[in-house]
Amino acid sequence: LECHAGHGLTYDNVGPVAAIPTVAELNIGHFLVGEAIFVGFVEAVRRMRAAMDRAR
């Protein structure tokens, strides 16, 4: 059994969730698609990955 987290995750709140050691996967689709409209998909993913990596 794995713990997955998602729905409503943004650059501002993904860090504390990503820091939970028992969370195996984060689902962040809707926010990234919306953010990609403004900064491009590659940049939106890069920023989110950086926020997640800082927490782990």
MODELLER restraints for C-alpha pairs under 7 A, 6 or more apart:
rsr = mdl.restraints
at = mdl.atoms
rsr.add(forms.Gaussian(group=physical.xy_distance, feature=features.Distance(at['CA:2:A'], at['CA:24:A']), mean=6.16, stdev=0.5))
rsr.add(forms.Gaussian(group=physical.xy_distance, feature=features.Distance(at['CA:3:A'], at['CA:22:A']), mean=6.40, stdev=0.5))
rsr.add(forms.Gaussian(group=physical.xy_distance, feature=features.Distance(at['CA:3:A'], at['CA:23:A']), mean=4.91, stdev=0.5))
rsr.add(forms.Gaussian(group=physical.xy_distance, feature=features.Distance(at['CA:3:A'], at['CA:24:A']), mean=5.65, stdev=0.5))
rsr.add(forms.Gaussian(group=physical.xy_distance, feature=features.Distance(at['CA:4:A'], at['CA:23:A']), mean=5.57, stdev=0.5))
rsr.add(forms.Gaussian(group=physical.xy_distance, feature=features.Distance(at['CA:4:A'], at['CA:24:A']), mean=5.71, stdev=0.5))
rsr.add(forms.Gaussian(group=physical.xy_distance, feature=features.Distance(at['CA:4:A'], at['CA:25:A']), mean=4.74, stdev=0.5))
rsr.add(forms.Gaussian(group=physical.xy_distance, feature=features.Distance(at['CA:4:A'], at['CA:26:A']), mean=5.82, stdev=0.5))
rsr.add(forms.Gaussian(group=physical.xy_distance, feature=features.Distance(at['CA:5:A'], at['CA:23:A']), mean=6.69, stdev=0.5))
rsr.add(forms.Gaussian(group=physical.xy_distance, feature=features.Distance(at['CA:5:A'], at['CA:25:A']), mean=6.36, stdev=0.5))
rsr.add(forms.Gaussian(group=physical.xy_distance, feature=features.Distance(at['CA:5:A'], at['CA:26:A']), mean=4.94, stdev=0.5))
rsr.add(forms.Gaussian(group=physical.xy_distance, feature=features.Distance(at['CA:5:A'], at['CA:27:A']), mean=6.18, stdev=0.5))
rsr.add(forms.Gaussian(group=physical.xy_distance, feature=features.Distance(at['CA:6:A'], at['CA:26:A']), mean=5.48, stdev=0.5))
rsr.add(forms.Gaussian(group=physical.xy_distance, feature=features.Distance(at['CA:6:A'], at['CA:27:A']), mean=4.48, stdev=0.5))
rsr.add(forms.Gaussian(group=physical.xy_distance, feature=features.Distance(at['CA:6:A'], at['CA:28:A']), mean=5.91, stdev=0.5))
rsr.add(forms.Gaussian(group=physical.xy_distance, feature=features.Distance(at['CA:7:A'], at['CA:27:A']), mean=6.84, stdev=0.5))
rsr.add(forms.Gaussian(group=physical.xy_distance, feature=features.Distance(at['CA:7:A'], at['CA:28:A']), mean=6.62, stdev=0.5))
rsr.add(forms.Gaussian(group=physical.xy_distance, feature=features.Distance(at['CA:9:A'], at['CA:28:A']), mean=6.06, stdev=0.5))
rsr.add(forms.Gaussian(group=physical.xy_distance, feature=features.Distance(at['CA:10:A'], at['CA:31:A']), mean=6.35, stdev=0.5))
rsr.add(forms.Gaussian(group=physical.xy_distance, feature=features.Distance(at['CA:11:A'], at['CA:48:A']), mean=6.01, stdev=0.5))
rsr.add(forms.Gaussian(group=physical.xy_distance, feature=features.Distance(at['CA:11:A'], at['CA:51:A']), mean=6.43, stdev=0.5))
rsr.add(forms.Gaussian(group=physical.xy_distance, feature=features.Distance(at['CA:14:A'], at['CA:51:A']), mean=6.93, stdev=0.5))
rsr.add(forms.Gaussian(group=physical.xy_distance, feature=features.Distance(at['CA:14:A'], at['CA:52:A']), mean=6.44, stdev=0.5))
rsr.add(forms.Gaussian(group=physical.xy_distance, feature=features.Distance(at['CA:15:A'], at['CA:51:A']), mean=6.04, stdev=0.5))
rsr.add(forms.Gaussian(group=physical.xy_distance, feature=features.Distance(at['CA:15:A'], at['CA:52:A']), mean=5.63, stdev=0.5))
rsr.add(forms.Gaussian(group=physical.xy_distance, feature=features.Distance(at['CA:15:A'], at['CA:55:A']), mean=4.98, stdev=0.5))
rsr.add(forms.Gaussian(group=physical.xy_distance, feature=features.Distance(at['CA:16:A'], at['CA:55:A']), mean=6.80, stdev=0.5))
rsr.add(forms.Gaussian(group=physical.xy_distance, feature=features.Distance(at['CA:18:A'], at['CA:52:A']), mean=5.78, stdev=0.5))
rsr.add(forms.Gaussian(group=physical.xy_distance, feature=features.Distance(at['CA:18:A'], at['CA:55:A']), mean=5.90, stdev=0.5))
rsr.add(forms.Gaussian(group=physical.xy_distance, feature=features.Distance(at['CA:18:A'], at['CA:56:A']), mean=6.51, stdev=0.5))
rsr.add(forms.Gaussian(group=physical.xy_distance, feature=features.Distance(at['CA:19:A'], at['CA:55:A']), mean=5.02, stdev=0.5))
rsr.add(forms.Gaussian(group=physical.xy_distance, feature=features.Distance(at['CA:19:A'], at['CA:56:A']), mean=5.37, stdev=0.5))
rsr.add(forms.Gaussian(group=physical.xy_distance, feature=features.Distance(at['CA:32:A'], at['CA:44:A']), mean=5.99, stdev=0.5))
rsr.add(forms.Gaussian(group=physical.xy_distance, feature=features.Distance(at['CA:32:A'], at['CA:45:A']), mean=6.76, stdev=0.5))
rsr.add(forms.Gaussian(group=physical.xy_distance, feature=features.Distance(at['CA:35:A'], at['CA:44:A']), mean=6.09, stdev=0.5))
rsr.add(forms.Gaussian(group=physical.xy_distance, feature=features.Distance(at['CA:36:A'], at['CA:44:A']), mean=5.53, stdev=0.5))
